[in-house]
Amino acid sequence: MRRIPNPKTRSELRARRKLRIRKTVVGTQERPRLVVFRSLKHIYAQLVDDAARRTIATVSDSSIESGKKTEKSTAVGKLIAEKAKAAGISKVVFDRGGYQYHGRVKAVADGAREGGLEF
């Protein structure tokens, strides 16, 4: 495990939280990990099979034209659910990536649930 000495910045604190989460959240072929990355402008979601070390599907909000950030995040969740269903996946493990389960991250999760994914 990588150690981060005396975190002071937001990104260092997030990196520490991310490592703490990743110790327990593992994606498999039957139940891949739904990873969320949030930047200031965009949000990304991808399905990862940690056992095979490969990405199954990925979606970003850059293809979505209209709406506020939270609305785009919900649409990203629905799109990743569609891609998962096409790949034959119905259950996932949610990896919030060190972010609070709030706002846009929660919107992605809600959109994925609306799309038919089980957490």
PyMOL commands that set and color helices and strands:
alter all, ss='L'
color gray80, all
select helices_A, chain A and resi 10-22+61-63+69-86+104-114
alter helices_A, ss='H'
color red, helices_A
select strands_A, chain A and resi 33-38+43-49+54-60+93-95
alter strands_A, ss='S'
color yellow, strands_A
deselect
rebuild
show_as cartoon
